[in-house]
């Protein structure tokens, strides 16, 4: 997604929450975070891909501004050595929204949306389903992009020995493949489900 498209999405999200002047410095800081050197997949490329999907699918959202902001913040903190990146990202989102004068219920909903990207539970509600589908859209990417994604994820965890990293990655991919449905929203399921399953099966076999 081009820089101007990122800014347009950012401004529209805040406008939907009733904030007339979006915080440009915060937008710049988030983009800087996505450019941190320890990231290989959870980068501006990933954020841009997510926001591009959002722009295509936002009519499916109940509160599109909240979904967009959750996407902006969902990987704002990314520490490969920690297990609380989503929680820290969600706390940052909630604080930023409250600081902008947005009602607390909206801030709590965005916090919950960011936490849904842990992918440890079935998402509840239309907005959570859409957000999670968008975050997982990479699984249904064309094979070349999916293979690039797999290389990027392995690069982020290159400090983990192969004999540990590969079985762990295989187990993660198998859990997605074992789901009755990877995608919950009808359009994204129709567009991505079959290709995601093919990608996952191919990667699992390669990691065996």
Secondary structure, 3 states (H helix, E strand, C coil): CCHHHHHHHHHHHHHHCCCCCCCHHHHHHHHHHHCCCCCCCCCHHHHHHHHHHHHHHHHHCCCHHHHHHHHHHCCCCCCCCCCCHHHHHHHHHHHHHHHCCCCHHHHHHHHHHHHHCCCCCCCCCHHHHHHHHHHCHHHHCCHHHHHHHHHHHHHHCCCCCHHHHHHHHHHHHHHHHCCCCCCCCHHHHHHHHHHHHHHHHHHHHHHC
